[in-house]
């Protein structure tokens, strides 16, 4: 087909497909196919022409080029002589052109449709293998992987020929396609390779150095472990392939449990015994490690577990090798297991909030269909507000393919709490009535705290025939936040101040402290909720987690009454979404007012621009540091008061976004709080802030502060100095005594980089690299926008753009 004629048709077709969008392109294609001498060849010419201005075919399946090939397949399939047409027109030359076209797209979606429509699987296997060999010789691993997976030729290749290069070049999606359905062969061998790289970096480097475009950060232990964990879980690969990684994970898990037990006091005696027994069960190496690690916290505990697991004397710590039972100190508790409630008094620690229900008469254990039916009738007929909470065993093995399964479901009302044994009743027919009469009921308000996860667990536990449409669900965590944003003074400032003194409080326990006066005891949170019978402490913990939701709701009602506010109307409007809509309108109005507010900021150098960035603006804070600003960034778990106090004490501007703005504005002087628009990326926020406050950024300012910790006193090291530190990286320290962090390093870097900068405060190392170059390119236009309009500054900006040598560092 003549090129001019093809170009004219391509224009008409593009107009019909992208402008008129009336479906006429389908008829145009049918006419095109019908007048073609060789429709397979002409379609290739057409899509090649269309791809000239769009080499990646954005959208792929929704693109015009893909649609053309798809319509060709339908046209041939509907033709009465389709087999003859295919045999006559699909000659080796056309097939080879089609294969080349698919490979140049480097996309599995394109490969699949071209292979299907052009019948490429009829090509002899030997020819495909020859093509793969050529691609590997040219180091085109992505193209080779597409051919191998499409034509199912994996058994012809070792993992190091294709899979490993895909990993090092960060082609993870193609790599996973390669593994899919090959878990026991290529998947297992690939995990074994990663496990060896995990403990022998030099082994990995020897291979990586031979692969063009290697991303050396993929060789870091943390990156390897994260990848292996995901592959094991997603593809259910046997973790015997990676004993080194699994062993490290178990060791870290054990150290975390020890820290939580002895430093945070996060376990009761009973839950500690359960979780440790379950963690180290059937693992002699981990049992020995437990005995060795725990001696740092308690010699008695170390001896106890050594006896429990029959650890040989010569493998015990020296201090307990000759120890006997008579030398043990009296135990505080022995984690007895009770079959009946009420035999042993529960924990009456007055430091924690206590359950106000009787565990014997008011807490009801539901473990039969009869009790389940009685419970449903009682709740549906007598209560308009209930609290919902669930418990499930902690997932100890991060590599496990099993998911969390609900063990208990607690439903609390004004004077009772029912605990449903979900494990026993998982197949009960009563679940249908439970969803219809309780969860889906419009007359019952369902209270929860972060309730969405609990509802997800409930949904997964229900039989498939249950109609699941919960309504009137009130998440008290969101409700509490909304109430405080609407009525900042509804909670006494002294209560908030007391709460700030307790740094470890979070979540429901923090809310209970603020509203009910004491925190919850969370020491049973990590209990084994699958065991039966449950300990009495577990029963009390589970009941309180649900019943305190009722008490929080009642406390809100009391606070609203004390402030002459209509609580029932407020709750109704919150559940219907009316309050949120009104709140959003007011926010829009506030934003408009903010835009009109004239901060009247004189031009200021970025080094003198001092701010506090609230939790939601951590990305903006790091960008401002890169520009040279002195920025304090709130940590994820920091409360708003800490940010406000920093701003007040140090005279800094506070940057925030969203609902917290109302809180900060009521507590900071006028002009000391600015709400940055959300819904945009951090770089766009950076541009707005620099413009709003007339901040000047020049070349000497860039990369003068550590984006990690805000330090502005880098240590400058030559390549040879850094190389010596790297050789002794296990003991390398900064001048402040902090461990040097070598993330992203590899042996070749010292021959490529002349100068390194090391932060003495956090130990992070930076160097001139592609990240820094991309950042510099990205910021040039922005700096022209925000710089003051004077000749000196314009000259400085031009020098920045002309200077090809970056002043500092590689951003990670």
VEXLODREN-323649 format. One record per residue (C-alpha): residue in three letters; x, y, z. Coordinates in steps of 0.05 Angstrom, whole numbers, padded with zeros to 5 digits, always signed. Layout:
<atoms>
ALAXYZ ...
</atoms>
This chain:
<atoms>
UNK+00000+00000+00000 UNK+00028+00068-00020 UNK+00057+00108+00038 UNK+00016+00170+00021 UNK-00049+00131+00019 UNK-00032+00097+00085 UNK-00016+00163+00119 UNK-00082+00194+00096 UNK-00120+00134+00122 UNK-00082+00137+00188 UNK-00103+00210+00197 UNK-00176+00195+00183 UNK-00175+00135+00229 UNK-00141+00174+00285 UNK-00193+00230+00280 UNK-00251+00180+00285 UNK-00218+00145+00344 UNK-00195+00204+00385 UNK-00240+00263+00364 UNK-00308+00241+00339 UNK-00309+00178+00382 UNK-00372+00153+00348 UNK-00347+00083+00333 UNK-00338+00097+00259 UNK-00266+00073+00264 UNK-00291+00001+00267 UNK-00325+00007+00199 UNK-00265+00044+00170 UNK-00220-00014+00192 UNK-00268-00065+00162 UNK-00265-00029+00095 UNK-00189-00024+00101 UNK-00183-00099+00114 UNK-00229-00116+00057 UNK-00189-00077+00005 UNK-00121-00101+00027 UNK-00079-00149-00014 UNK-00044-00174+00049 UNK-00081-00151+00111 UNK-00029-00178+00159 UNK+00027-00139+00125 UNK-00014-00075+00117 UNK-00036-00076+00190 UNK+00037-00080+00211 UNK+00053-00020+00166 UNK-00005+00018+00196 UNK+00011+00007+00269 UNK+00085+00021+00255 UNK+00064+00088+00226 UNK+00019+00103+00285 UNK+00074+00084+00334 UNK+00124+00133+00303 UNK+00098+00189+00349 UNK+00081+00143+00408 UNK+00135+00090+00416 UNK+00106+00066+00483 UNK+00033+00064+00461 UNK+00005+00097+00523 UNK-00055+00061+00549 UNK-00038+00000+00506 UNK-00105-00036+00507 UNK-00142+00029+00498 UNK-00094+00054+00444 UNK-00113+00058+00371 UNK-00055+00013+00351 UNK-00077-00042+00398 UNK-00149-00035+00374 UNK-00126-00044+00301 UNK-00091-00110+00316 UNK-00150-00132+00359 UNK-00199-00117+00302 UNK-00154-00154+00253 UNK-00160-00216+00296 UNK-00236-00210+00297 UNK-00239-00197+00221 UNK-00197-00259+00205 UNK-00235-00302+00255 UNK-00302-00284+00225 UNK-00280-00295+00153 UNK-00308-00359+00122 UNK-00240-00377+00093 UNK-00199-00355+00154 UNK-00153-00416+00154 UNK-00138-00408+00080 UNK-00127-00333+00089 UNK-00078-00345+00145 UNK-00040-00398+00107 UNK-00036-00355+00044 UNK-00018-00288+00075 UNK+00023-00305+00136 UNK+00089-00321+00103 UNK+00155-00325+00143 UNK+00173-00254+00125 UNK+00109-00225+00154 UNK+00115-00269+00216 UNK+00186-00246+00228 UNK+00165-00173+00220 UNK+00109-00185+00270 UNK+00157-00216+00320 UNK+00206-00158+00312 UNK+00149-00108+00321 UNK+00126-00143+00385 UNK+00196-00145+00413 UNK+00208-00071+00399 UNK+00147-00056+00441 UNK+00180-00092+00501 UNK+00112-00103+00532 UNK+00077-00169+00549 UNK+00008-00143+00530 UNK+00032-00127+00460 UNK+00070-00192+00455 UNK+00009-00233+00474 UNK-00038-00202+00422 UNK+00013-00202+00366 UNK+00031-00275+00380 UNK-00043-00293+00380 UNK-00065-00254+00318 UNK-00004-00270+00276 UNK-00002-00343+00299 UNK+00071-00337+00320 UNK+00068-00400+00362 UNK+00071-00439+00297 UNK+00143-00416+00289 UNK+00190-00475+00304 UNK+00217-00476+00375 UNK+00288-00478+00348 UNK+00279-00411+00314 UNK+00251-00379+00378 UNK+00309-00407+00418 UNK+00358-00379+00367 UNK+00324-00311+00374 UNK+00329-00315+00450 UNK+00403-00332+00444 UNK+00415-00272+00400 UNK+00379-00226+00449 UNK+00419-00253+00508 UNK+00484-00242+00470 UNK+00462-00170+00458 UNK+00444-00166+00533 UNK+00370-00152+00517 UNK+00345-00190+00578 UNK+00275-00160+00578 UNK+00262-00180+00506 UNK+00290-00249+00519 UNK+00245-00257+00580 UNK+00184-00238+00540 UNK+00199-00291+00488 UNK+00215-00344+00539 UNK+00152-00333+00580 UNK+00106-00326+00519 UNK+00132-00390+00487 UNK+00142-00426+00553 UNK+00216-00440+00543 UNK+00240-00431+00615 UNK+00268-00501+00621 UNK+00320-00484+00568 UNK+00352-00430+00611 UNK+00387-00423+00678 UNK+00361-00370+00726 UNK+00427-00332+00720 UNK+00416-00323+00645 UNK+00350-00285+00649 UNK+00319-00281+00718 UNK+00379-00252+00755 UNK+00393-00197+00703 UNK+00319-00177+00706 UNK+00326-00169+00781 UNK+00389-00127+00777 UNK+00358-00083+00723 UNK+00296-00073+00766 UNK+00248-00106+00716 UNK+00207-00136+00773 UNK+00140-00145+00737 UNK+00173-00184+00680 UNK+00213-00223+00731 UNK+00149-00244+00768 UNK+00117-00264+00702 UNK+00177-00309+00692 UNK+00167-00342+00760 UNK+00092-00349+00757 UNK+00070-00422+00753 UNK+00143-00442+00762 UNK+00146-00437+00838 UNK+00176-00505+00850 UNK+00230-00499+00798 UNK+00253-00430+00775 UNK+00220-00395+00834 UNK+00253-00441+00885 UNK+00321-00435+00852 UNK+00315-00360+00847 UNK+00300-00355+00922 UNK+00361-00398+00936 UNK+00403-00350+00894 UNK+00376-00289+00932 UNK+00390-00324+00999 UNK+00463-00333+00979 UNK+00467-00260+00957 UNK+00438-00240+01024 UNK+00498-00269+01062 UNK+00552-00260+01008 UNK+00549-00192+00975 UNK+00613-00205+00936 UNK+00581-00264+00902 UNK+00524-00219+00879 UNK+00572-00164+00857 UNK+00611-00211+00813 UNK+00548-00224+00773 UNK+00520-00154+00777 UNK+00583-00122+00749 UNK+00574-00161+00685 UNK+00503-00135+00674 UNK+00492-00068+00640 UNK+00446-00021+00678 UNK+00452-00057+00745 UNK+00414-00023+00802 UNK+00463-00037+00858 UNK+00413-00018+00912 UNK+00377-00083+00894 UNK+00436-00119+00926 UNK+00424-00088+00995 UNK+00403-00139+01048 UNK+00340-00101+01064 UNK+00318-00099+00991 UNK+00333-00173+00982 UNK+00295-00192+01045 UNK+00235-00151+01026 UNK+00233-00183+00957 UNK+00241-00253+00983 UNK+00187-00243+01035 UNK+00138-00220+00982 UNK+00155-00276+00933 UNK+00149-00330+00986 UNK+00081-00305+01008 UNK+00052-00288+00939 UNK+00075-00350+00903 UNK+00075-00397+00963 UNK+00147-00419+00952 UNK+00176-00464+01005 UNK+00218-00422+01052 UNK+00269-00479+01058 UNK+00301-00444+00998 UNK+00325-00387+01041 UNK+00349-00411+01110 UNK+00393-00350+01120 UNK+00338-00299+01109 UNK+00287-00338+01149 UNK+00337-00346+01206 UNK+00350-00271+01207 UNK+00276-00256+01207 UNK+00264-00304+01265 UNK+00321-00273+01304 UNK+00295-00202+01293 UNK+00225-00225+01312 UNK+00252-00256+01376 UNK+00290-00193+01394 UNK+00227-00152+01382 UNK+00187-00197+01428 UNK+00240-00192+01482 UNK+00241-00116+01476 UNK+00166-00113+01480 UNK+00165-00158+01541 UNK+00221-00130+01582 UNK+00229-00058+01559 UNK+00158-00039+01540 UNK+00123-00086+01589 UNK+00077-00104+01531 UNK+00060-00176+01552 UNK+00023-00207+01610 UNK+00056-00269+01638 UNK+00004-00313+01604 UNK+00008-00281+01535 UNK+00084-00282+01540 UNK+00087-00356+01553 UNK+00038-00369+01495 UNK+00073-00326+01444 UNK+00144-00350+01460 UNK+00123-00423+01459 UNK+00089-00412+01392 UNK+00148-00372+01364 UNK+00204-00421+01378 UNK+00164-00486+01374 UNK+00199-00542+01336 UNK+00259-00497+01322 UNK+00319-00519+01365 UNK+00364-00463+01338 UNK+00314-00410+01358 UNK+00303-00442+01426 UNK+00377-00438+01440 UNK+00378-00366+01416 UNK+00320-00349+01462 UNK+00358-00375+01523 UNK+00421-00336+01503 UNK+00384-00270+01488 UNK+00338-00271+01547 UNK+00394-00277+01598 UNK+00408-00203+01585 UNK+00340-00187+01615 UNK+00327-00242+01666 UNK+00372-00299+01688 UNK+00312-00334+01719 UNK+00273-00332+01653 UNK+00334-00358+01615 UNK+00339-00417+01662 UNK+00264-00430+01659 UNK+00263-00434+01583 UNK+00328-00475+01581 UNK+00293-00526+01625 UNK+00229-00522+01585 UNK+00264-00538+01519 UNK+00316-00585+01548 UNK+00374-00543+01522 UNK+00440-00581+01532 UNK+00482-00553+01589 UNK+00541-00536+01544 UNK+00497-00493+01499 UNK+00468-00452+01556 UNK+00498-00385+01578 UNK+00554-00395+01629 UNK+00515-00360+01684 UNK+00460-00412+01685 UNK+00499-00475+01668 UNK+00504-00494+01742 UNK+00439-00463+01764 UNK+00384-00502+01801 UNK+00310-00491+01816 UNK+00326-00471+01887 UNK+00364-00410+01863 UNK+00303-00380+01826 UNK+00270-00319+01855 UNK+00195-00325+01871 UNK+00153-00317+01809 UNK+00104-00262+01803 UNK+00056-00307+01765 UNK+00057-00375+01732 UNK+00010-00364+01674 UNK-00039-00417+01696 UNK-00093-00437+01648 UNK-00164-00437+01675 UNK-00222-00476+01647 UNK-00274-00435+01685 UNK-00279-00360+01693 UNK-00277-00328+01761 UNK-00231-00379+01795 UNK-00173-00331+01798 UNK-00177-00256+01808 UNK-00160-00216+01746 UNK-00109-00160+01742 UNK-00133-00102+01785 UNK-00077-00054+01767 UNK-00106+00014+01783 UNK-00061+00046+01731 UNK-00107+00020+01676 UNK-00179+00028+01658 UNK-00221-00030+01685 UNK-00281-00068+01657 UNK-00344-00047+01693 UNK-00382-00111+01674 UNK-00381-00174+01715 UNK-00340-00225+01677 UNK-00385-00280+01705 UNK-00455-00252+01696 UNK-00449-00197+01643 UNK-00399-00227+01595 UNK-00431-00282+01554 UNK-00392-00336+01517 UNK-00427-00355+01452 UNK-00403-00422+01426 UNK-00465-00458+01401 UNK-00520-00445+01350 UNK-00571-00440+01407 UNK-00531-00387+01444 UNK-00518-00351+01378 UNK-00592-00347+01363 UNK-00608-00322+01434 UNK-00553-00269+01427 UNK-00580-00244+01359 UNK-00651-00237+01386 UNK-00627-00201+01449 UNK-00586-00149+01412 UNK-00634-00138+01354 UNK-00694-00128+01400 UNK-00665-00089+01458 UNK-00607-00044+01437 UNK-00597+00014+01389 UNK-00521+00022+01399 UNK-00469-00033+01401 UNK-00393-00036+01403 UNK-00357-00084+01356 UNK-00286-00111+01362 UNK-00250-00173+01338 UNK-00189-00213+01358 UNK-00144-00259+01317 UNK-00078-00293+01331 UNK-00016-00252+01315 UNK+00016-00271+01249 UNK+00086-00291+01272 UNK+00116-00314+01207 UNK+00120-00257+01155 UNK+00131-00309+01100 UNK+00069-00348+01116 UNK+00018-00355+01060 UNK-00038-00360+01112 UNK-00078-00297+01127 UNK-00106-00271+01192 UNK-00169-00308+01212 UNK-00219-00280+01261 UNK-00219-00320+01326 UNK-00267-00279+01369 UNK-00320-00227+01355 UNK-00341-00183+01413 UNK-00408-00147+01412 UNK-00419-00100+01471 UNK-00483-00064+01491 UNK-00502-00019+01549 UNK-00502-00073+01602 UNK-00469-00134+01571 UNK-00417-00162+01524 UNK-00424-00224+01481 UNK-00361-00259+01458 UNK-00373-00302+01397 UNK-00327-00361+01387 UNK-00317-00352+01312 UNK-00271-00412+01307 UNK-00326-00457+01334 UNK-00383-00424+01296 UNK-00349-00410+01230 UNK-00399-00455+01192 UNK-00460-00434+01232 UNK-00524-00417+01194 UNK-00537-00362+01245 UNK-00488-00315+01210 UNK-00541-00298+01158 UNK-00588-00274+01213 UNK-00531-00237+01247 UNK-00516-00197+01184 UNK-00589-00183+01167 UNK-00614-00165+01237 UNK-00552-00131+01266 UNK-00498-00111+01216 UNK-00546-00089+01162 UNK-00596-00059+01210 UNK-00611+00015+01202 UNK-00637+00020+01273 UNK-00572-00002+01306 UNK-00510+00043+01308 UNK-00447+00000+01303 UNK-00388+00030+01341 UNK-00316+00011+01327 UNK-00245+00039+01329 UNK-00210+00032+01263 UNK-00270-00013+01249 UNK-00258-00023+01175 UNK-00207-00078+01189 UNK-00254-00113+01237 UNK-00310-00111+01185 UNK-00263-00140+01133 UNK-00247-00197+01181 UNK-00321-00208+01194 UNK-00336-00209+01120 UNK-00283-00261+01107 UNK-00312-00304+01162 UNK-00383-00303+01136 UNK-00413-00358+01093 UNK-00418-00339+01020 UNK-00495-00336+01021 UNK-00496-00281+01074 UNK-00517-00213+01048 UNK-00465-00165+01076 UNK-00485-00091+01074 UNK-00468-00059+01141 UNK-00499+00009+01153 UNK-00497+00061+01209 UNK-00424+00045+01224 UNK-00389+00097+01267 UNK-00313+00094+01269 UNK-00298+00128+01335 UNK-00225+00143+01315 UNK-00250+00187+01257 UNK-00308+00213+01298 UNK-00262+00235+01354 UNK-00216+00271+01306 UNK-00275+00305+01273 UNK-00305+00328+01339 UNK-00238+00359+01360 UNK-00232+00395+01294 UNK-00303+00423+01301 UNK-00300+00437+01377 UNK-00226+00446+01396 UNK-00244+00465+01468 UNK-00291+00408+01483 UNK-00235+00371+01518 UNK-00201+00406+01576 UNK-00130+00429+01561 UNK-00105+00397+01625 UNK-00128+00329+01600 UNK-00091+00339+01534 UNK-00029+00361+01572 UNK-00031+00298+01616 UNK-00038+00256+01553 UNK+00024+00287+01522 UNK+00065+00264+01582 UNK+00049+00192+01565 UNK+00090+00182+01502 UNK+00073+00108+01494 UNK-00003+00120+01488 UNK-00034+00110+01420 UNK-00098+00088+01386 UNK-00157+00066+01427 UNK-00117+00067+01492 UNK-00101+00140+01482 UNK-00173+00157+01467 UNK-00196+00120+01530 UNK-00145+00158+01571 UNK-00170+00226+01545 UNK-00244+00211+01552 UNK-00248+00160+01609 UNK-00187+00179+01651 UNK-00141+00118+01645 UNK-00108+00080+01588 UNK-00123+00009+01569 UNK-00077-00048+01589 UNK-00055-00076+01522 UNK-00011-00132+01550 UNK-00059-00185+01523 UNK-00059-00157+01453 UNK-00008-00209+01428 UNK-00044-00267+01460 UNK-00057-00332+01424 UNK-00130-00322+01410 UNK-00137-00390+01377 UNK-00125-00429+01441 UNK-00183-00458+01480 UNK-00200-00448+01535 UNK-00180-00375+01538 UNK-00148-00348+01601 UNK-00190-00302+01644 UNK-00145-00243+01628 UNK-00158-00254+01554 UNK-00234-00255+01566 UNK-00231-00190+01605 UNK-00186-00157+01553 UNK-00232-00177+01496 UNK-00295-00154+01532 UNK-00265-00087+01552 UNK-00241-00072+01481 UNK-00313-00074+01458 UNK-00348-00046+01520 UNK-00304+00015+01525 UNK-00332+00037+01457 UNK-00400+00043+01489 UNK-00370+00083+01546 UNK-00333+00129+01497 UNK-00398+00141+01461 UNK-00434+00157+01526 UNK-00377+00204+01546 UNK-00385+00242+01481 UNK-00459+00249+01495 UNK-00443+00277+01564 UNK-00392+00327+01536 UNK-00442+00351+01483 UNK-00495+00360+01537 UNK-00447+00400+01580 UNK-00434+00446+01521 UNK-00508+00452+01502 UNK-00498+00413+01437 UNK-00547+00365+01406 UNK-00509+00299+01405 UNK-00560+00254+01370 UNK-00568+00304+01313 UNK-00492+00311+01306 UNK-00483+00235+01304 UNK-00540+00228+01253 UNK-00510+00281+01208 UNK-00440+00251+01215 UNK-00465+00182+01195 UNK-00503+00211+01135 UNK-00441+00250+01112 UNK-00475+00318+01118 UNK-00425+00344+01169 UNK-00366+00324+01126 UNK-00395+00361+01066 UNK-00408+00423+01108 UNK-00338+00417+01137 UNK-00308+00412+01068 UNK-00346+00474+01045 UNK-00321+00512+01105 UNK-00250+00488+01090 UNK-00257+00515+01019 UNK-00280+00581+01047 UNK-00222+00581+01096 UNK-00174+00566+01039 UNK-00202+00626+01001 UNK-00192+00669+01062 UNK-00121+00644+01069 UNK-00106+00663+00997 UNK-00129+00734+01011 UNK-00088+00737+01075 UNK-00027+00780+01061 UNK+00033+00753+01099 UNK+00072+00813+01073 UNK+00136+00773+01071 UNK+00199+00810+01051 UNK+00249+00772+01008 UNK+00287+00722+01052 UNK+00346+00677+01037 UNK+00328+00604+01044 UNK+00380+00595+01100 UNK+00339+00642+01143 UNK+00273+00607+01127 UNK+00256+00566+01189 UNK+00195+00522+01193 UNK+00162+00463+01226 UNK+00130+00414+01176 UNK+00073+00375+01206 UNK+00066+00299+01197 UNK+00030+00303+01130 UNK+00085+00346+01099 UNK+00147+00303+01110 UNK+00162+00302+01035 UNK+00157+00378+01030 UNK+00202+00384+01091 UNK+00257+00343+01058 UNK+00252+00384+00994 UNK+00259+00448+01033 UNK+00321+00420+01068 UNK+00351+00404+01000 UNK+00341+00476+00982 UNK+00378+00496+01045 UNK+00321+00514+01093 UNK+00324+00499+01167 UNK+00265+00452+01174 UNK+00240+00410+01233 UNK+00196+00352+01209 UNK+00145+00319+01255 UNK+00151+00243+01260 UNK+00093+00200+01238 UNK+00070+00185+01309 UNK+00081+00255+01337 UNK+00018+00290+01361 UNK-00002+00359+01336 UNK+00015+00391+01403 UNK+00089+00374+01395 UNK+00091+00410+01327 UNK+00055+00470+01355 UNK+00101+00473+01415 UNK+00163+00471+01371 UNK+00137+00527+01329 UNK+00120+00570+01390 UNK+00184+00557+01428 UNK+00230+00570+01369 UNK+00190+00624+01334 UNK+00182+00582+01271 UNK+00128+00582+01218 UNK+00085+00519+01220 UNK+00066+00486+01154 UNK+00008+00437+01155 UNK-00048+00414+01110 UNK-00119+00388+01117 UNK-00161+00386+01181 UNK-00103+00398+01231 UNK-00099+00470+01206 UNK-00159+00489+01249 UNK-00124+00460+01310 UNK-00059+00497+01297 UNK-00092+00563+01278 UNK-00127+00565+01346 UNK-00062+00555+01383 UNK-00010+00595+01344 UNK-00003+00671+01334 UNK-00032+00701+01271 UNK+00013+00691+01211 UNK+00051+00634+01243 UNK+00011+00578+01211 UNK+00001+00564+01137 UNK-00042+00510+01105 UNK-00007+00481+01045 UNK-00056+00454+00992 UNK-00061+00378+00993 UNK-00078+00334+00935 UNK-00014+00355+00899 UNK+00056+00326+00902 UNK+00112+00352+00948 UNK+00149+00387+00892 UNK+00087+00428+00874 UNK+00078+00444+00948 UNK+00151+00467+00949 UNK+00137+00516+00892 UNK+00076+00545+00928 UNK+00114+00555+00994 UNK+00175+00588+00962 UNK+00129+00635+00924 UNK+00083+00649+00983 UNK+00139+00669+01029 UNK+00184+00702+00978 UNK+00242+00654+00992 UNK+00306+00662+00951 UNK+00345+00599+00933 UNK+00414+00606+00901 UNK+00468+00558+00880 UNK+00508+00560+00945 UNK+00445+00542+00984 UNK+00429+00477+00948 UNK+00447+00412+00983 UNK+00477+00445+01045 UNK+00432+00408+01094 UNK+00421+00335+01105 UNK+00352+00317+01080 UNK+00349+00261+01132 UNK+00364+00300+01197 UNK+00372+00374+01179 UNK+00446+00377+01199 UNK+00486+00430+01160 UNK+00556+00408+01177 UNK+00576+00354+01126 UNK+00643+00318+01131 UNK+00677+00320+01063 UNK+00715+00256+01047 UNK+00757+00236+00987 UNK+00745+00172+00950 UNK+00804+00138+00983 UNK+00781+00160+01052 UNK+00712+00133+01040 UNK+00740+00069+01011 UNK+00779+00056+01075 UNK+00716+00068+01116 UNK+00678+00021+01072 UNK+00730-00034+01082 UNK+00718-00028+01157 UNK+00643-00013+01150 UNK+00623-00057+01209 UNK+00659-00009+01256 UNK+00658+00056+01216 UNK+00635+00117+01256 UNK+00625+00191+01241 UNK+00661+00244+01282 UNK+00599+00245+01327 UNK+00605+00170+01340 UNK+00545+00150+01297 UNK+00548+00088+01253 UNK+00562+00105+01180 UNK+00506+00082+01134 UNK+00530+00050+01069 UNK+00463+00038+01034 UNK+00471+00038+00959 UNK+00546+00027+00960 UNK+00583-00022+00915 UNK+00656-00035+00900 UNK+00657+00004+00834 UNK+00633+00069+00864 UNK+00701+00093+00889 UNK+00729+00094+00818 UNK+00670+00136+00794 UNK+00660+00187+00850 UNK+00715+00234+00873 UNK+00682+00264+00934 UNK+00632+00241+00987 UNK+00595+00280+01040 UNK+00578+00247+01106 UNK+00528+00272+01156 UNK+00559+00268+01225 UNK+00491+00269+01260 UNK+00455+00211+01225 UNK+00513+00177+01188 UNK+00481+00182+01119 UNK+00530+00187+01061 UNK+00516+00227+00998 UNK+00551+00234+00931 UNK+00542+00264+00863 UNK+00497+00216+00824 UNK+00438+00210+00777 UNK+00387+00227+00832 UNK+00422+00292+00848 UNK+00428+00309+00774 UNK+00354+00296+00763 UNK+00337+00339+00823 UNK+00380+00396+00797 UNK+00348+00392+00728 UNK+00280+00392+00760 UNK+00292+00451+00805 UNK+00323+00498+00754 UNK+00257+00523+00725 UNK+00227+00529+00794 UNK+00284+00572+00818 UNK+00273+00620+00761 UNK+00200+00626+00781 UNK+00212+00642+00854 UNK+00276+00683+00851 UNK+00269+00758+00864 UNK+00269+00801+00802 UNK+00337+00834+00810 UNK+00397+00829+00764 UNK+00444+00799+00815 UNK+00397+00742+00831 UNK+00382+00729+00758 UNK+00457+00724+00746 UNK+00464+00675+00803 UNK+00408+00633+00775 UNK+00440+00632+00707 UNK+00505+00609+00738 UNK+00468+00553+00772 UNK+00438+00530+00706 UNK+00503+00535+00669 UNK+00544+00499+00721 UNK+00547+00426+00700 UNK+00584+00403+00763 UNK+00535+00392+00820 UNK+00557+00419+00886 UNK+00536+00360+00930 UNK+00502+00296+00934 UNK+00462+00237+00911 UNK+00392+00238+00938 UNK+00364+00170+00957 
</atoms>
